[in-house]
Amino acid sequence: MITGRVTADRTAVIGLAIAHPAGDTQQVEAVIDTGFNGYLTLPSHLIRRLGLQLAGNRRATLGDGHVVALDVYLGKLLWDKSERDVLVLQAAGGPLVGMSLLYGSRVTLNVVAGGDVIIEPLPQG
């Protein structure tokens, strides 16, 4: 189970442990964005600090309809006590968790300031 909270400005945030290729982890607070169908976005300074490997780029449609090319990096993070490989898009702004990372999970939000955010794996079968 992964837990987080709803902030006073009504965003659902969770903490993530992103692995550095050297074996260290970087703790990052990320906003859950159900309008983002990828795994994770990180700003360039975090990608550099983590030393993530560039995998290419891809076109992405932003929420305002603009199409942009974003660099894609290979990343690993700790997700519900297991290491998970993810594609990380380099994007301005704070870290975002998308629907591909949440896929296969139940997300419960108590949408009040300080409310609980709970992410649990769905039963297999």
Helices and strands as residue ranges (DSSP letters): E 2-6, E 12-19, E 25-32, E 40-42, H 44-50, E 53-61, E 67-79, E 82-90, E 96-97, H 99-102, E 105-109, E 116-121
